[in-house]
Amino acid sequence: MKKEQMQGEIEALNFKEDTYDFDGMIRLADCEEAALIFTFEDEDDGKHYMNRYELLAAHMSIEQKLNRIHHYLEEDETHGLFVSFAVVYEGQLQLFNGRSKKGKEVDMGELELGNHMIYGMLIRYIEGEYLFDEVLYFDGENKSHSWAERVLDAGELTFMMKEMIMEFED
């Protein structure tokens, strides 16, 4: 598939549980110190809000984190896990794989990243499948709500994130 054809297609990614190494992807995210945030969908506005009552503590072992993540996602179809992929920090675009680039080096389509805005994936588990959506997470810190909204055009970032997600397909 050409890169242009892959852009904007993250929302179509879903994998059956037995054909996707979900644990491997989460282990990599944990090693890369990506944000792992539990969310729940508000069916009225379609946003995925941070669940302030269910947290993954930094001191937890990866096995404890994986058990909590599986339990949380299987508990309810409105539950999700946000995994960060790109953020702007000190004028540089910081990517999941530890690379950093000047913002102008990457075509981000209509996406604008700024303070407290993180581009990433929202993973849900529904009827034996992992569903991936590309989202923009608004971090309200402890001052206001934090939530994720679907992204329609993230340019090259869509291609880069899709490529990473697909590395774990069996």
PAMARNU-587756 format. One record per atom (N, C-alpha, C, CB): residue number from 0; residue in one letter; x, y, z. Coordinates in steps of 0.05 Angstrom, whole numbers, plus 5000, padded with zeros to 4 digits. Glycine has a CB too. Layout:
<atoms>
[atom NUM A [X Y Z]]
...
</atoms>
This chain:
<atoms>
[atom 0 M [5017 4976 5000]]
[atom 0 M [5000 5000 5000]]
[atom 0 M [5018 5025 5000]]
[atom 0 M [4981 5000 5024]]
[atom 1 K [5011 5045 4985]]
[atom 1 K [5025 5070 4985]]
[atom 1 K [5019 5085 5010]]
[atom 1 K [5019 5086 4959]]
[atom 2 K [5038 5102 5018]]
[atom 2 K [5034 5118 5042]]
[atom 2 K [5009 5135 5040]]
[atom 2 K [5059 5135 5047]]
[atom 3 E [5003 5147 5017]]
[atom 3 E [4980 5164 5014]]
[atom 3 E [4954 5148 5019]]
[atom 3 E [4979 5177 4987]]
[atom 4 Q [4954 5123 5011]]
[atom 4 Q [4930 5106 5015]]
[atom 4 Q [4926 5098 5044]]
[atom 4 Q [4931 5082 4998]]
[atom 5 M [4948 5097 5060]]
[atom 5 M [4946 5089 5088]]
[atom 5 M [4938 5111 5106]]
[atom 5 M [4973 5077 5096]]
[atom 6 Q [4942 5136 5099]]
[atom 6 Q [4936 5158 5116]]
[atom 6 Q [4906 5159 5122]]
[atom 6 Q [4945 5184 5104]]
[atom 7 G [4899 5164 5147]]
[atom 7 G [4872 5166 5155]]
[atom 7 G [4857 5140 5158]]
[atom 7 G [4857 5183 5135]]
[atom 8 E [4872 5117 5157]]
[atom 8 E [4859 5091 5158]]
[atom 8 E [4862 5077 5185]]
[atom 8 E [4870 5074 5137]]
[atom 9 I [4874 5090 5205]]
[atom 9 I [4877 5077 5231]]
[atom 9 I [4850 5068 5242]]
[atom 9 I [4891 5096 5251]]
[atom 10 E [4829 5084 5238]]
[atom 10 E [4803 5077 5250]]
[atom 10 E [4793 5050 5240]]
[atom 10 E [4783 5098 5244]]
[atom 11 A [4804 5040 5218]]
[atom 11 A [4795 5015 5207]]
[atom 11 A [4811 4991 5218]]
[atom 11 A [4797 5015 5177]]
[atom 12 L [4831 4996 5234]]
[atom 12 L [4848 4974 5244]]
[atom 12 L [4834 4959 5267]]
[atom 12 L [4875 4985 5253]]
[atom 13 N [4831 4933 5262]]
[atom 13 N [4822 4916 5284]]
[atom 13 N [4834 4889 5280]]
[atom 13 N [4791 4914 5285]]
[atom 14 F [4840 4875 5302]]
[atom 14 F [4854 4849 5301]]
[atom 14 F [4841 4830 5320]]
[atom 14 F [4884 4852 5307]]
[atom 15 K [4836 4806 5311]]
[atom 15 K [4826 4785 5329]]
[atom 15 K [4847 4780 5351]]
[atom 15 K [4819 4759 5314]]
[atom 16 E [4838 4774 5374]]
[atom 16 E [4855 4771 5397]]
[atom 16 E [4877 4751 5392]]
[atom 16 E [4839 4762 5421]]
[atom 17 D [4871 4729 5378]]
[atom 17 D [4891 4708 5373]]
[atom 17 D [4910 4713 5350]]
[atom 17 D [4877 4682 5369]]
[atom 18 T [4906 4736 5336]]
[atom 18 T [4924 4743 5314]]
[atom 18 T [4940 4768 5320]]
[atom 18 T [4908 4746 5288]]
[atom 19 Y [4939 4779 5344]]
[atom 19 Y [4953 4803 5351]]
[atom 19 Y [4968 4800 5377]]
[atom 19 Y [4934 4827 5352]]
[atom 20 D [4994 4808 5377]]
[atom 20 D [5010 4807 5401]]
[atom 20 D [5006 4833 5417]]
[atom 20 D [5040 4803 5394]]
[atom 21 F [4983 4835 5429]]
[atom 21 F [4976 4858 5445]]
[atom 21 F [4995 4862 5468]]
[atom 21 F [4947 4856 5456]]
[atom 22 D [5002 4841 5482]]
[atom 22 D [5020 4843 5505]]
[atom 22 D [5047 4853 5496]]
[atom 22 D [5023 4816 5519]]
[atom 23 G [5057 4844 5473]]
[atom 23 G [5082 4853 5462]]
[atom 23 G [5082 4883 5456]]
[atom 23 G [5089 4838 5437]]
[atom 24 M [5060 4893 5445]]
[atom 24 M [5057 4921 5439]]
[atom 24 M [5057 4938 5465]]
[atom 24 M [5032 4927 5423]]
[atom 25 I [5043 4928 5486]]
[atom 25 I [5042 4942 5511]]
[atom 25 I [5070 4941 5525]]
[atom 25 I [5020 4930 5530]]
[atom 26 R [5084 4919 5523]]
[atom 26 R [5111 4917 5534]]
[atom 26 R [5129 4938 5522]]
[atom 26 R [5123 4889 5531]]
[atom 27 L [5127 4941 5495]]
[atom 27 L [5144 4961 5481]]
[atom 27 L [5136 4989 5490]]
[atom 27 L [5140 4958 5451]]
[atom 28 A [5110 4994 5492]]
[atom 28 A [5101 5021 5501]]
[atom 28 A [5111 5027 5529]]
[atom 28 A [5070 5022 5500]]
[atom 29 D [5111 5007 5546]]
[atom 29 D [5120 5011 5573]]
[atom 29 D [5151 5016 5574]]
[atom 29 D [5114 4986 5591]]
[atom 30 C [5166 5002 5557]]
[atom 30 C [5195 5006 5555]]
[atom 30 C [5201 5034 5545]]
[atom 30 C [5208 4985 5537]]
[atom 31 E [5185 5044 5526]]
[atom 31 E [5189 5070 5514]]
[atom 31 E [5178 5092 5532]]
[atom 31 E [5175 5071 5486]]
[atom 32 E [5166 5085 5554]]
[atom 32 E [5154 5104 5573]]
[atom 32 E [5132 5120 5560]]
[atom 32 E [5176 5122 5584]]
[atom 33 A [5117 5107 5543]]
[atom 33 A [5094 5120 5531]]
[atom 33 A [5072 5122 5552]]
[atom 33 A [5083 5103 5506]]
[atom 34 A [5056 5142 5550]]
[atom 34 A [5034 5145 5568]]
[atom 34 A [5014 5123 5563]]
[atom 34 A [5020 5173 5565]]
[atom 35 L [5005 5110 5585]]
[atom 35 L [4984 5089 5584]]
[atom 35 L [4962 5099 5602]]
[atom 35 L [4995 5061 5593]]
[atom 36 I [4939 5106 5591]]
[atom 36 I [4918 5119 5606]]
[atom 36 I [4891 5105 5601]]
[atom 36 I [4916 5149 5599]]
[atom 37 F [4878 5097 5623]]
[atom 37 F [4852 5085 5620]]
[atom 37 F [4831 5106 5614]]
[atom 37 F [4844 5070 5646]]
[atom 38 T [4813 5100 5595]]
[atom 38 T [4792 5119 5588]]
[atom 38 T [4765 5105 5588]]
[atom 38 T [4798 5131 5560]]
[atom 39 F [4744 5121 5587]]
[atom 39 F [4717 5110 5583]]
[atom 39 F [4703 5129 5564]]
[atom 39 F [4701 5108 5611]]
[atom 40 E [4685 5118 5548]]
[atom 40 E [4671 5134 5528]]
[atom 40 E [4646 5146 5540]]
[atom 40 E [4665 5117 5503]]
[atom 41 D [4642 5171 5536]]
[atom 41 D [4617 5184 5542]]
[atom 41 D [4600 5182 5517]]
[atom 41 D [4621 5214 5552]]
[atom 42 E [4579 5167 5518]]
[atom 42 E [4563 5161 5494]]
[atom 42 E [4548 5186 5485]]
[atom 42 E [4544 5139 5500]]
[atom 43 D [4545 5206 5502]]
[atom 43 D [4530 5231 5494]]
[atom 43 D [4547 5248 5476]]
[atom 43 D [4523 5247 5519]]
[atom 44 D [4573 5251 5482]]
[atom 44 D [4590 5269 5465]]
[atom 44 D [4611 5254 5449]]
[atom 44 D [4603 5289 5483]]
[atom 45 G [4613 5227 5453]]
[atom 45 G [4632 5211 5437]]
[atom 45 G [4661 5214 5446]]
[atom 45 G [4630 5218 5409]]
[atom 46 K [4667 5230 5466]]
[atom 46 K [4694 5233 5476]]
[atom 46 K [4702 5210 5494]]
[atom 46 K [4698 5261 5490]]
[atom 47 H [4727 5205 5496]]
[atom 47 H [4738 5185 5514]]
[atom 47 H [4752 5199 5537]]
[atom 47 H [4757 5164 5499]]
[atom 48 Y [4740 5199 5560]]
[atom 48 Y [4751 5214 5583]]
[atom 48 Y [4770 5196 5599]]
[atom 48 Y [4729 5224 5601]]
[atom 49 M [4790 5209 5611]]
[atom 49 M [4808 5195 5629]]
[atom 49 M [4793 5184 5653]]
[atom 49 M [4832 5213 5638]]
[atom 50 N [4798 5159 5660]]
[atom 50 N [4785 5148 5684]]
[atom 50 N [4804 5154 5707]]
[atom 50 N [4780 5117 5681]]
[atom 51 R [4797 5173 5724]]
[atom 51 R [4814 5181 5746]]
[atom 51 R [4814 5161 5769]]
[atom 51 R [4804 5208 5757]]
[atom 52 Y [4797 5141 5768]]
[atom 52 Y [4795 5121 5790]]
[atom 52 Y [4811 5096 5783]]
[atom 52 Y [4767 5114 5795]]
[atom 53 E [4818 5092 5759]]
[atom 53 E [4834 5068 5750]]
[atom 53 E [4860 5078 5738]]
[atom 53 E [4818 5051 5730]]
[atom 54 L [4882 5073 5752]]
[atom 54 L [4908 5083 5743]]
[atom 54 L [4928 5061 5742]]
[atom 54 L [4917 5106 5761]]
[atom 55 L [4948 5064 5725]]
[atom 55 L [4971 5046 5724]]
[atom 55 L [4994 5060 5738]]
[atom 55 L [4978 5038 5695]]
[atom 56 A [5002 5050 5761]]
[atom 56 A [5023 5063 5777]]
[atom 56 A [5050 5056 5765]]
[atom 56 A [5022 5054 5806]]
[atom 57 A [5069 5075 5766]]
[atom 57 A [5096 5071 5755]]
[atom 57 A [5110 5048 5769]]
[atom 57 A [5112 5097 5758]]
[atom 58 H [5105 5043 5794]]
[atom 58 H [5119 5022 5809]]
[atom 58 H [5109 4993 5802]]
[atom 58 H [5117 5027 5838]]
[atom 59 M [5087 4991 5787]]
[atom 59 M [5076 4965 5781]]
[atom 59 M [5095 4950 5761]]
[atom 59 M [5048 4968 5769]]
[atom 60 S [5096 4924 5764]]
[atom 60 S [5111 4908 5745]]
[atom 60 S [5095 4907 5719]]
[atom 60 S [5117 4879 5756]]
[atom 61 I [5109 4900 5698]]
[atom 61 I [5095 4899 5672]]
[atom 61 I [5073 4877 5673]]
[atom 61 I [5115 4892 5649]]
[atom 62 E [5077 4856 5687]]
[atom 62 E [5056 4835 5689]]
[atom 62 E [5032 4846 5703]]
[atom 62 E [5067 4810 5704]]
[atom 63 Q [5036 4862 5724]]
[atom 63 Q [5013 4874 5739]]
[atom 63 Q [4998 4893 5720]]
[atom 63 Q [5023 4889 5764]]
[atom 64 K [5014 4909 5705]]
[atom 64 K [5001 4928 5686]]
[atom 64 K [4985 4913 5665]]
[atom 64 K [5023 4945 5673]]
[atom 65 L [4996 4892 5654]]
[atom 65 L [4982 4877 5633]]
[atom 65 L [4956 4865 5645]]
[atom 65 L [5000 4854 5622]]
[atom 66 N [4957 4854 5669]]
[atom 66 N [4933 4842 5681]]
[atom 66 N [4912 4864 5685]]
[atom 66 N [4940 4829 5708]]
[atom 67 R [4920 4887 5695]]
[atom 67 R [4901 4909 5699]]
[atom 67 R [4889 4918 5672]]
[atom 67 R [4914 4933 5713]]
[atom 68 I [4906 4921 5652]]
[atom 68 I [4897 4930 5625]]
[atom 68 I [4876 4910 5614]]
[atom 68 I [4921 4933 5606]]
[atom 69 H [4883 4884 5614]]
[atom 69 H [4865 4864 5603]]
[atom 69 H [4838 4865 5618]]
[atom 69 H [4877 4836 5605]]
[atom 70 H [4839 4865 5645]]
[atom 70 H [4815 4866 5661]]
[atom 70 H [4798 4891 5654]]
[atom 70 H [4821 4865 5691]]
[atom 71 Y [4811 4914 5653]]
[atom 71 Y [4796 4939 5647]]
[atom 71 Y [4783 4938 5620]]
[atom 71 Y [4816 4963 5649]]
[atom 72 L [4798 4930 5599]]
[atom 72 L [4787 4930 5572]]
[atom 72 L [4764 4910 5569]]
[atom 72 L [4809 4924 5552]]
[atom 73 E [4767 4887 5582]]
[atom 73 E [4746 4866 5580]]
[atom 73 E [4721 4872 5596]]
[atom 73 E [4758 4839 5588]]
[atom 74 E [4724 4889 5615]]
[atom 74 E [4702 4895 5634]]
[atom 74 E [4678 4909 5620]]
[atom 74 E [4712 4913 5656]]
[atom 75 D [4683 4927 5600]]
[atom 75 D [4662 4942 5589]]
[atom 75 D [4671 4952 5561]]
[atom 75 D [4654 4966 5607]]
[atom 76 E [4653 4951 5541]]
[atom 76 E [4660 4960 5514]]
[atom 76 E [4665 4990 5512]]
[atom 76 E [4638 4952 5495]]
[atom 77 T [4657 5006 5532]]
[atom 77 T [4662 5034 5531]]
[atom 77 T [4690 5041 5542]]
[atom 77 T [4641 5050 5547]]
[atom 78 H [4704 5021 5553]]
[atom 78 H [4731 5025 5564]]
[atom 78 H [4752 5025 5542]]
[atom 78 H [4737 5004 5585]]
[atom 79 G [4772 5041 5545]]
[atom 79 G [4794 5042 5526]]
[atom 79 G [4821 5046 5540]]
[atom 79 G [4789 5063 5506]]
[atom 80 L [4842 5043 5525]]
[atom 80 L [4869 5049 5534]]
[atom 80 L [4881 5068 5515]]
[atom 80 L [4886 5023 5538]]
[atom 81 F [4889 5092 5524]]
[atom 81 F [4904 5111 5507]]
[atom 81 F [4933 5105 5510]]
[atom 81 F [4897 5140 5515]]
[atom 82 V [4947 5103 5487]]
[atom 82 V [4976 5099 5486]]
[atom 82 V [4987 5122 5469]]
[atom 82 V [4984 5071 5474]]
[atom 83 S [5005 5138 5482]]
[atom 83 S [5016 5161 5468]]
[atom 83 S [5035 5152 5445]]
[atom 83 S [5031 5179 5487]]
[atom 84 F [5036 5168 5424]]
[atom 84 F [5054 5163 5401]]
[atom 84 F [5071 5187 5394]]
[atom 84 F [5038 5155 5377]]
[atom 85 A [5060 5211 5396]]
[atom 85 A [5076 5235 5389]]
[atom 85 A [5067 5259 5406]]
[atom 85 A [5073 5242 5359]]
[atom 86 V [5086 5275 5414]]
[atom 86 V [5081 5299 5430]]
[atom 86 V [5103 5320 5422]]
[atom 86 V [5081 5293 5461]]
[atom 87 V [5095 5345 5424]]
[atom 87 V [5115 5366 5420]]
[atom 87 V [5127 5373 5447]]
[atom 87 V [5103 5391 5405]]
[atom 88 Y [5153 5372 5449]]
[atom 88 Y [5167 5379 5473]]
[atom 88 Y [5191 5397 5466]]
[atom 88 Y [5176 5354 5489]]
[atom 89 E [5192 5421 5478]]
[atom 89 E [5213 5440 5473]]
[atom 89 E [5218 5444 5443]]
[atom 89 E [5239 5431 5486]]
[atom 90 G [5196 5447 5428]]
[atom 90 G [5198 5452 5399]]
[atom 90 G [5204 5428 5382]]
[atom 90 G [5218 5472 5395]]
[atom 91 Q [5208 5405 5393]]
[atom 91 Q [5215 5381 5378]]
[atom 91 Q [5191 5361 5380]]
[atom 91 Q [5241 5367 5389]]
[atom 92 L [5186 5347 5358]]
[atom 92 L [5166 5326 5357]]
[atom 92 L [5179 5301 5368]]
[atom 92 L [5155 5322 5328]]
[atom 93 Q [5170 5292 5391]]
[atom 93 Q [5180 5267 5404]]
[atom 93 Q [5162 5244 5396]]
[atom 93 Q [5181 5270 5435]]
[atom 94 L [5174 5223 5384]]
[atom 94 L [5158 5201 5375]]
[atom 94 L [5161 5177 5393]]
[atom 94 L [5167 5193 5347]]
[atom 95 F [5143 5158 5391]]
[atom 95 F [5141 5134 5407]]
[atom 95 F [5167 5119 5408]]
[atom 95 F [5120 5116 5396]]
[atom 96 N [5181 5117 5386]]
[atom 96 N [5206 5101 5385]]
[atom 96 N [5230 5116 5394]]
[atom 96 N [5210 5092 5356]]
[atom 97 G [5227 5138 5409]]
[atom 97 G [5249 5153 5420]]
[atom 97 G [5262 5173 5401]]
[atom 97 G [5270 5134 5429]]
[atom 98 R [5253 5173 5376]]
[atom 98 R [5263 5193 5357]]
[atom 98 R [5251 5220 5362]]
[atom 98 R [5258 5184 5328]]
[atom 99 S [5266 5240 5354]]
[atom 99 S [5254 5267 5355]]
[atom 99 S [5261 5280 5329]]
[atom 99 S [5266 5283 5379]]
[atom 100 K [5242 5297 5320]]
[atom 100 K [5245 5311 5295]]
[atom 100 K [5235 5339 5298]]
[atom 100 K [5230 5297 5272]]
[atom 101 K [5244 5357 5282]]
[atom 101 K [5233 5384 5281]]
[atom 101 K [5204 5381 5270]]
[atom 101 K [5250 5404 5264]]
[atom 102 G [5186 5395 5281]]
[atom 102 G [5158 5393 5272]]
[atom 102 G [5154 5396 5242]]
[atom 102 G [5141 5413 5286]]
[atom 103 K [5170 5412 5229]]
[atom 103 K [5167 5418 5201]]
[atom 103 K [5178 5394 5184]]
[atom 103 K [5182 5443 5193]]
[atom 104 E [5192 5375 5196]]
[atom 104 E [5203 5352 5181]]
[atom 104 E [5181 5331 5177]]
[atom 104 E [5226 5340 5196]]
[atom 105 V [5159 5333 5191]]
[atom 105 V [5138 5313 5189]]
[atom 105 V [5112 5326 5181]]
[atom 105 V [5134 5297 5216]]
[atom 106 D [5100 5316 5159]]
[atom 106 D [5074 5327 5151]]
[atom 106 D [5053 5316 5171]]
[atom 106 D [5067 5319 5121]]
[atom 107 M [5040 5334 5186]]
[atom 107 M [5020 5326 5206]]
[atom 107 M [4992 5331 5196]]
[atom 107 M [5025 5339 5232]]
[atom 108 G [4988 5336 5170]]
[atom 108 G [4962 5340 5160]]
[atom 108 G [4948 5364 5174]]
[atom 108 G [4945 5316 5162]]
[atom 109 E [4923 5359 5183]]
[atom 109 E [4908 5380 5197]]
[atom 109 E [4914 5380 5227]]
[atom 109 E [4878 5375 5193]]
[atom 110 L [4930 5362 5236]]
[atom 110 L [4935 5359 5265]]
[atom 110 L [4954 5381 5274]]
[atom 110 L [4948 5332 5271]]
[atom 111 E [4947 5393 5297]]
[atom 111 E [4964 5413 5310]]
[atom 111 E [4969 5403 5338]]
[atom 111 E [4951 5442 5310]]
[atom 112 L [4994 5400 5345]]
[atom 112 L [5001 5392 5372]]
[atom 112 L [5012 5416 5387]]
[atom 112 L [5023 5369 5372]]
[atom 113 G [5005 5418 5412]]
[atom 113 G [5014 5440 5429]]
[atom 113 G [5015 5431 5458]]
[atom 113 G [4995 5465 5426]]
[atom 114 N [5015 5451 5476]]
[atom 114 N [5016 5444 5504]]
[atom 114 N [4992 5426 5512]]
[atom 114 N [5015 5470 5521]]
[atom 115 H [4999 5405 5526]]
[atom 115 H [4979 5387 5537]]
[atom 115 H [4962 5373 5516]]
[atom 115 H [4960 5402 5556]]
[atom 116 M [4974 5370 5492]]
[atom 116 M [4960 5355 5470]]
[atom 116 M [4979 5333 5461]]
[atom 116 M [4953 5374 5447]]
[atom 117 I [4968 5308 5461]]
[atom 117 I [4985 5285 5454]]
[atom 117 I [4970 5269 5433]]
[atom 117 I [4990 5268 5480]]
[atom 118 Y [4985 5262 5412]]
[atom 118 Y [4974 5245 5391]]
[atom 118 Y [4980 5216 5397]]
[atom 118 Y [4986 5253 5363]]
[atom 119 G [4960 5199 5393]]
[atom 119 G [4965 5171 5399]]
[atom 119 G [4942 5153 5390]]
[atom 119 G [4970 5167 5428]]
[atom 120 M [4941 5130 5402]]
[atom 120 M [4921 5110 5394]]
[atom 120 M [4903 5104 5418]]
[atom 120 M [4934 5084 5384]]
[atom 121 L [4878 5099 5412]]
[atom 121 L [4859 5090 5432]]
[atom 121 L [4853 5061 5425]]
[atom 121 L [4833 5108 5433]]
[atom 122 I [4857 5043 5444]]
[atom 122 I [4853 5014 5439]]
[atom 122 I [4829 5006 5456]]
[atom 122 I [4878 4998 5447]]
[atom 123 R [4810 4992 5442]]
[atom 123 R [4787 4980 5456]]
[atom 123 R [4787 4951 5450]]
[atom 123 R [4761 4994 5448]]
[atom 124 Y [4773 4936 5467]]
[atom 124 Y [4771 4907 5464]]
[atom 124 Y [4741 4901 5462]]
[atom 124 Y [4785 4890 5487]]
[atom 125 I [4732 4892 5439]]
[atom 125 I [4703 4887 5435]]
[atom 125 I [4700 4860 5421]]
[atom 125 I [4690 4910 5418]]
[atom 126 E [4685 4842 5433]]
[atom 126 E [4678 4816 5422]]
[atom 126 E [4703 4801 5411]]
[atom 126 E [4657 4819 5400]]
[atom 127 G [4724 4800 5427]]
[atom 127 G [4748 4784 5419]]
[atom 127 G [4766 4798 5399]]
[atom 127 G [4739 4759 5407]]
[atom 128 E [4762 4824 5395]]
[atom 128 E [4779 4839 5377]]
[atom 128 E [4790 4864 5390]]
[atom 128 E [4764 4846 5351]]
[atom 129 Y [4815 4871 5382]]
[atom 129 Y [4827 4897 5390]]
[atom 129 Y [4821 4917 5368]]
[atom 129 Y [4858 4894 5396]]
[atom 130 L [4809 4939 5375]]
[atom 130 L [4803 4960 5356]]
[atom 130 L [4821 4984 5362]]
[atom 130 L [4773 4968 5357]]
[atom 131 F [4833 4995 5341]]
[atom 131 F [4851 5018 5344]]
[atom 131 F [4839 5042 5330]]
[atom 131 F [4879 5011 5332]]
[atom 132 D [4839 5065 5344]]
[atom 132 D [4831 5091 5333]]
[atom 132 D [4854 5110 5338]]
[atom 132 D [4804 5101 5346]]
[atom 133 E [4858 5128 5319]]
[atom 133 E [4878 5149 5324]]
[atom 133 E [4864 5173 5336]]
[atom 133 E [4893 5158 5297]]
[atom 134 V [4876 5183 5357]]
[atom 134 V [4863 5204 5373]]
[atom 134 V [4882 5226 5381]]
[atom 134 V [4850 5192 5398]]
[atom 135 L [4871 5248 5389]]
[atom 135 L [4886 5270 5401]]
[atom 135 L [4876 5271 5430]]
[atom 135 L [4882 5297 5386]]
[atom 136 Y [4895 5269 5449]]
[atom 136 Y [4889 5269 5477]]
[atom 136 Y [4894 5297 5488]]
[atom 136 Y [4905 5247 5492]]
[atom 137 F [4875 5308 5501]]
[atom 137 F [4877 5334 5514]]
[atom 137 F [4881 5329 5544]]
[atom 137 F [4852 5352 5509]]
[atom 138 D [4905 5336 5554]]
[atom 138 D [4912 5331 5582]]
[atom 138 D [4905 5356 5598]]
[atom 138 D [4942 5324 5584]]
[atom 139 G [4885 5353 5614]]
[atom 139 G [4876 5375 5632]]
[atom 139 G [4892 5376 5657]]
[atom 139 G [4847 5373 5638]]
[atom 140 E [4913 5360 5660]]
[atom 140 E [4928 5356 5684]]
[atom 140 E [4909 5351 5707]]
[atom 140 E [4946 5382 5690]]
[atom 141 N [4912 5363 5729]]
[atom 141 N [4893 5358 5751]]
[atom 141 N [4874 5382 5754]]
[atom 141 N [4908 5354 5777]]
[atom 142 K [4875 5400 5734]]
[atom 142 K [4859 5424 5736]]
[atom 142 K [4831 5420 5723]]
[atom 142 K [4873 5447 5722]]
[atom 143 S [4830 5404 5702]]
[atom 143 S [4804 5399 5689]]
[atom 143 S [4804 5371 5677]]
[atom 143 S [4799 5420 5666]]
[atom 144 H [4782 5364 5664]]
[atom 144 H [4780 5338 5652]]
[atom 144 H [4801 5333 5630]]
[atom 144 H [4752 5334 5640]]
[atom 145 S [4809 5309 5626]]
[atom 145 S [4826 5300 5604]]
[atom 145 S [4810 5282 5587]]
[atom 145 S [4852 5286 5615]]
[atom 146 W [4813 5284 5560]]
[atom 146 W [4797 5268 5542]]
[atom 146 W [4812 5264 5516]]
[atom 146 W [4770 5281 5538]]
[atom 147 A [4802 5245 5501]]
[atom 147 A [4813 5239 5474]]
[atom 147 A [4790 5241 5454]]
[atom 147 A [4826 5211 5473]]
[atom 148 E [4797 5253 5430]]
[atom 148 E [4778 5255 5408]]
[atom 148 E [4791 5243 5383]]
[atom 148 E [4771 5285 5403]]
[atom 149 R [4775 5232 5366]]
[atom 149 R [4785 5220 5341]]
[atom 149 R [4798 5241 5323]]
[atom 149 R [4763 5206 5326]]
[atom 150 V [4819 5233 5309]]
[atom 150 V [4833 5250 5291]]
[atom 150 V [4826 5242 5262]]
[atom 150 V [4864 5249 5295]]
[atom 151 L [4821 5261 5245]]
[atom 151 L [4814 5255 5217]]
[atom 151 L [4839 5256 5198]]
[atom 151 L [4793 5274 5207]]
[atom 152 D [4857 5274 5203]]
[atom 152 D [4880 5277 5185]]
[atom 152 D [4905 5284 5201]]
[atom 152 D [4874 5299 5164]]
[atom 153 A [4922 5264 5205]]
[atom 153 A [4948 5269 5219]]
[atom 153 A [4972 5265 5200]]
[atom 153 A [4951 5250 5243]]
[atom 154 G [4966 5265 5174]]
[atom 154 G [4988 5264 5154]]
[atom 154 G [5005 5240 5158]]
[atom 154 G [5005 5289 5156]]
[atom 155 E [5032 5244 5157]]
[atom 155 E [5051 5222 5160]]
[atom 155 E [5050 5208 5186]]
[atom 155 E [5079 5233 5155]]
[atom 156 L [5041 5221 5207]]
[atom 156 L [5039 5208 5233]]
[atom 156 L [5021 5184 5232]]
[atom 156 L [5029 5228 5255]]
[atom 157 T [4999 5186 5217]]
[atom 157 T [4981 5164 5214]]
[atom 157 T [4996 5139 5203]]
[atom 157 T [4957 5171 5195]]
[atom 158 F [5011 5144 5181]]
[atom 158 F [5026 5122 5169]]
[atom 158 F [5047 5110 5189]]
[atom 158 F [5041 5133 5144]]
[atom 159 M [5061 5128 5203]]
[atom 159 M [5081 5119 5222]]
[atom 159 M [5069 5102 5245]]
[atom 159 M [5096 5143 5234]]
[atom 160 M [5046 5111 5255]]
[atom 160 M [5033 5097 5277]]
[atom 160 M [5021 5071 5267]]
[atom 160 M [5012 5114 5291]]
[atom 161 K [5009 5071 5244]]
[atom 161 K [4997 5047 5233]]
[atom 161 K [5019 5026 5228]]
[atom 161 K [4982 5053 5206]]
[atom 162 E [5042 5034 5218]]
[atom 162 E [5064 5016 5213]]
[atom 162 E [5073 5003 5240]]
[atom 162 E [5088 5031 5200]]
[atom 163 M [5075 5019 5261]]
[atom 163 M [5083 5008 5287]]
[atom 163 M [5062 4988 5298]]
[atom 163 M [5087 5031 5308]]
[atom 164 I [5036 4995 5295]]
[atom 164 I [5015 4978 5305]]
[atom 164 I [5016 4951 5290]]
[atom 164 I [4987 4991 5301]]
[atom 165 M [5020 4952 5264]]
[atom 165 M [5019 4927 5248]]
[atom 165 M [5043 4909 5253]]
[atom 165 M [5017 4935 5219]]
[atom 166 E [5065 4919 5265]]
[atom 166 E [5088 4903 5271]]
[atom 166 E [5080 4880 5290]]
[atom 166 E [5110 4919 5284]]
[atom 167 F [5059 4882 5305]]
[atom 167 F [5051 4862 5325]]
[atom 167 F [5030 4843 5315]]
[atom 167 F [5042 4876 5349]]
[atom 168 E [5023 4845 5289]]
[atom 168 E [5003 4827 5278]]
[atom 168 E [5017 4800 5273]]
[atom 168 E [4991 4838 5252]]
[atom 169 D [5005 4778 5282]]
[atom 169 D [5017 4751 5278]]
[atom 169 D [5013 4742 5249]]
[atom 169 D [5005 4731 5297]]
</atoms>
